[in-house]
């Protein structure tokens, strides 16, 4: 994302090959702060995935769960699950718009999109490596693949981006609510315990529990190679990509909305601050009011699989949208105050290094919980896991600012930049 420059040729020397100039990096302070909040917050959601198997997120019936476990689940469901991933997708769309708009000013829209495509292909490789080596809940591959579709919308006007972004969000919310509605499971759960339909269903749940326990054993005691093989056997990269036409529209909608709101000045402080605070609080409150009944429904049915799956992935791609935008609006409204504080500056530094910090958090949590590390997997309930995530957040806040005092980019941000432009950039200040 840059223009083509030519070094001057001499009569005895042919002109060197054209070189792509990188896009200028005029930082938007609010984006860094919101991104910092997202990368810290996503660890609080992801730590459960490191310390317990995937179904623990939502199929509580497979595990013992008392009051505090239920309380932790409800807090996570209302404030974290899907919201931080969604906020990252929202910011990712804004970042793509910044990247393409600045590049297009130097080399035209086609050249900008080609460079953005190369950037996303490298991100897909990072995501695949992250998935196999560190964490089954990787989001980088999803963002890269969906981003390849989202970037094709970027030449459109702002109204078109808003329309398609809202359409994708409403489509996923409505279709998810219809397609995933657990009618057969609710029927089985309402049947008498001794009935054939209920007994058959309970047998299916027991089979899920056995499969979950087998996964737990691999992750708690397996070597690095064992866990990699388990990830590939359970769900390969190609399985994930094949599923993206179903899961991708939710991310696509958020990316397009992020791009549209960036172009409308949402991130640059052009909107009325008081209105941003009101809309931010209103968005968070609206999402809470809409999702609380769903959370209580999952608890009422003891987190049986299909009910919990619908609660997590049915209408929520739409219902979480007000909270995602609300989080961003509040942080942007308070950016002037945060930018002057030591905490805000550390938060912004963590956001500037979000890619490095996201991968670092996977390394840290893998060392603590998985079999190739300390092997503490499965020993913690949900609330106690947040103490580990708080420690990880503290490390991100501690190291990011000193690193950026000495270096221009985070380590992975620098590598990604070099690969995108196929040249080495100086990293030291």
N, C-alpha and C positions, 0 to 999 in steps of 0.2 A: 503495500500500500504505500506506494510512493511513486514518484515520477522517475523517468529514465534519464540518467545523466551520462555524458560521454567525456572522458578525459581527452585532452587535446592530443592529436597525433603529430608526430614529427615527419619530415619528408622521408626519413629512413625507416620509419616504424609504422605499422598499421595501427589504426585506432583500436583500442581495447574494446572488449565486449561491453555492451551497455549494462549498467548496474541499477538495480532497483533501490531507490531511496526509501527508507522507512517512513511511515507516517509519523508526523510529529506527535508528541505525547504531552499535550496540555491537559493536566489532570483536572478532573471535576471532583472537588473535595467531597461532595455529598455521596457520589458513587463509591468512593473508597470507604467511607464510613458505613454505608449500607452493606457493602460487600464484606467488610470486617464483621459486622453483626451477623451476617448470614453464615460466614465460615465458622465463627464460634458457635452459633446456634445449631448448625447442622451436626456438630459433634455430639451435642446433647441428645439429638435424635438417633444418630448412628451408633452411639456407644452400646445400645441394646443389641444391635446387629453383630457387634464384635463379641459381646459377652454371652449371647444366647442365640439359638438358631432362628432362622427367619420367621417361622410361625409364631414365635414368642411375641412378635410385634402385635399380632391381632388374634391369634387362636388361643386365648387364655385357658380354654377348657383342657388343653393338652398339658397344662402345668398347674401345680398348686398355687392358689392365689387367695390371699386374705385381704383385709381392709386396705392396708398400706399399698399393697401391690395394685389393687383396683384404683386407689386414689392416684398413684403414679401413672397408671395407664391412662386415666381420664385426663390428667393434666397434659400428658404428652400428646394425646389425641387432639385436644382442643387447641393447644398453642404451638405444637412443634410438627407433628406428623404431616408431611406434605407441604407445610407452610414454608419451611426453610428451603426445601428442594424447589418449590415454586418460586420463592424469592430469588434464588440463584438463576432460574430460567428467565425470570423477568429482567434481572440485571444482565444476563447473557445476551438477551435481545437488544437491550440498550447499548451494550458494548459492541455488538456487531454493527449496529447502526452508526455508532461513532467511527468505527474502523472503516466501514465502507464509505461513509460520507466524506471523510477526510481523504481517503485514497482516491475517490472519484474526482475530487477537485484537482488532483495531480495527474492521474492517468486514465480518467474516464471510467464510466460505470462498469464496462465489460472487464477492464483490467483489474478494477477493484474487486469484483466478484470472483475472478479467477484466483486472485491472491487470498481472498477470504476462504475460498474453497480449499486451497492448499493448507491454510492454517487449520481448518477443521479436520482435514484428513490426518494431519499430525496429531491433533487432539484425540481423534478416534484411536490411534495407535497407543497413545498414553493411557486412554481409558481401558483398552483391552488388556494392557499390561497390568494396570491397577486392579482390574477385576480378577485376573488369574493369580496374581502374586499376593494381593493384599486383602481385597474386600469384595464380597459378592454384591454389595449394595452400591457399587460404583455408579456415578451419574455422568461422568465425562463422556463415555461412549454414547449415551443417550443424547446428550446435548450436541455432540458432534454430528451425529446422524440426522437428528431433527433440525439442527442448524443448517445443514446443507439444503434442506427444504425451505427453511425460514428465510435464508438469504435471497432466494429467488423473489420474495415479496418486497425486498427492500427498495427496489427502484420505484415502487408505487408511492402514491401520496399518503399523507398522514391519515386522512379519513379512511382510505382503503385499508391501511394497516389496522386501524381501530376496528373497522367492520369485521375483517377476517379474524382478528384476535378475539373479539367477543363471540363471533360465530363459532369458532373452534371451542372456546370455553363452554358456551351454552350447549353445543352439540355433545361434548363429552359428558357434561353433567347430566343432561337429559337421557342420552343413550345409556350411560352407565347405570343410572337409576332404574331404567327399564330392563336392560339386558341382564344385569347382575342380581335383580331382585330375588331373594331366596325363598320363593314360594314353596318348592318341594321340601326344603329343610324346615320351614315353619310348620308345614303340614305334618312332617314326621315328629317334630318336637311337641306338637299339640296332641299327638296320639297317645293312648295309654302306654305305660312303660313295658307292659308285656305283649303289646301288639307286634305283629310281624314287621310292619313298616318301621316302627321305632327300634326294634332289635336289629334290623338290617342296617339302619343308619348308625346305631351305636357301634356296630362292627366296623363300619367305615371309619369312624372316629378313632377306634382302637388301632386300625391299620395306619392312620396318619400319625398317631402317637408313637408307634413302633418305628416308623420311618424317621420321625423327628429325633427319637432317641439314638438311632443309628448315626444320624448326622452329628448329633451332640458328641458322640464318642469319638468320631473322626477329628472334630475340631478341638476337642479337649486334649487328646493324647497323640494325635497324628503329627508326623513330621511336616516340614514345609512342602515336600513333594506329595505327601499323602493328601494334604488339604487342597493343593492345586488340582490333583487328579479328581478329588471329590467335587470341586467346583465345576470342572469340565463335564463330569458325568451327570451332575445334577442339572446343570443348565449351561450349555455351551454358549460361546459368543454368538454363534449363528442362530441359536434359539432366541437369544435376546433381540438380535436384529430383526428376525422374522416376526417378532411380537410387536415391533415398533409401530406398524400401521395402526395397531389397536391402542397402544399406550401413548404414542407420539403426539396426537392432536392436542392433548392437554398441555404438553410442553410448548408446542407450536403456538397455541393461543397466547400463552404468557410471554413468549419471546416477541411476538408481534406487538403485543400491548406495551412491552417495555420499550421497543423501538419507537412506537408511536408517541409515547409519553416523553421520551427523550427529545424528540423533534418538537414537541409542544412546550419545552422548557421546564418540565416537571422536575428534572434533576439539577437544574442550574439556578434555582432560587428565584425564578421569574414569577412564580405563583404567590398569591397572598399567604403570608405565614399563618395568620390566624385561621384562615380557611383550611390550610393543610392540616393543622392540628385537629380541627373539628372533624374533617373528613377522615383523618387517620383514626381518631378514637371511634368515630361512627362505624368505620369499616371493620375494626376489630370487634366492636360490640355486635355488629350484625352477624359476623361469622360465628361468634360464640352462641348467639341465640339460635342460629340455624343448625349448628352442629351438636349442641348439647343434647337435644332429644335423640340424635343418632347414637351418641356415646352411651346414653342411658339405656337405649334399646339393646346395644351390644352387651351391656352388663346384665340386663334383665334376662337375656337368653344365654348367659354364662359364657359368652364369647365362642359359641359354636361356630364352626368354620365359615359356612356360607353367609350367615348373618353378619359376622365380623368382616368378612371380605366385602360385602355390600356396604357396610358402614364406612370402611376405609377407602374403597375405590369406586363406589357407585356415584352418588351425586356430589361427592366432595370436591371433584376438580372444579366445579362451579362455586360451591359454598365456601371454599377456602380463598377465593379470589379477593373478596373485600378485605380479609385480614392481611394478605400478602401486600396489597397496595397500601393498606393502613400502616403496616410496619414501616414501609418505605417512606410514606408521607411524614410520619412522626420524626423519623431520623433525619430526613431532609430539612424539616422545619427547625430542628434543633442543631443543625450542622454548624451555624455560626458560633454557637456557644461551645459545642463539642470541639470544634477545630482549635479553640483557644486553650483547651484543657489538656493536661498530660494524658488523661485516660483517652480522650478523643483522638489525640495524635497517635497513640499506640493502637487504637482501634482502626484508624485509617491505614496505618502501616500494615496491620494484619490483613486489611482488605487489599492493599496493593500487592500483597504476596499471597492472595487467596489460593492460587493453584498450588504453590509450594506448601502452604499450611494445610490444605485439604489432604494432600498426599502424606505430609508429616503426621497428621492425626491418625491416618491408617497405620503407619509404621508404629507409632506409639501404642495404639490400642492392640495391634497384633502382638507386640512384644509382651504386653501385660496379660492378655487373655488367651491367646491361642497356644496349641500344644508345642509349637516350635519356640515359644517364649517362656513366660512364667507359668502358663497353663492354668490361669485362674478362671477359665471359662466355666460358666454355669454355677458359680459359687455366690452370686450376688443377686439381690432383688432389684427392681427397677429404680427405686429411690436412691439406693446406695451407689448405683452405677453413675448417677449424676455427680457424685463426688469425684470419680475418676475423670469425667468429662470436664469438670471445673478445673482440675489440675492441667488437663490438656489445653484448655482455654488460656490458663495463666501462662503456660509456656509459649503459646503463640503470641500473646501480648508482650511477653518479656523479650523474645528474640527478634521480632520483626523490625522494630524501630532501630536497634543497634545495627542490624544487618544493613538496612537501607541508609544509615548514616555513612556506611563505608562502601556500599555497592549501589549501582544504578537500578538493579532489578533483583527480584527474588531469584534463587538458583534455577528453578524450573521455568519461571517466566523468561529468564534469559535464554535458556536452552530452546524453549518454544519459539522465541523470537528469531534466534539464529537459524533454526530449521525452516521457519516460514520464509525467510529471505535468502536461505542457503548461503549465508556468510556469517563470519564471526563478528560480534559486536563487543566493544570494550565493556567490561562489567564493573571495573573499579571506578570510583569517583575521582 
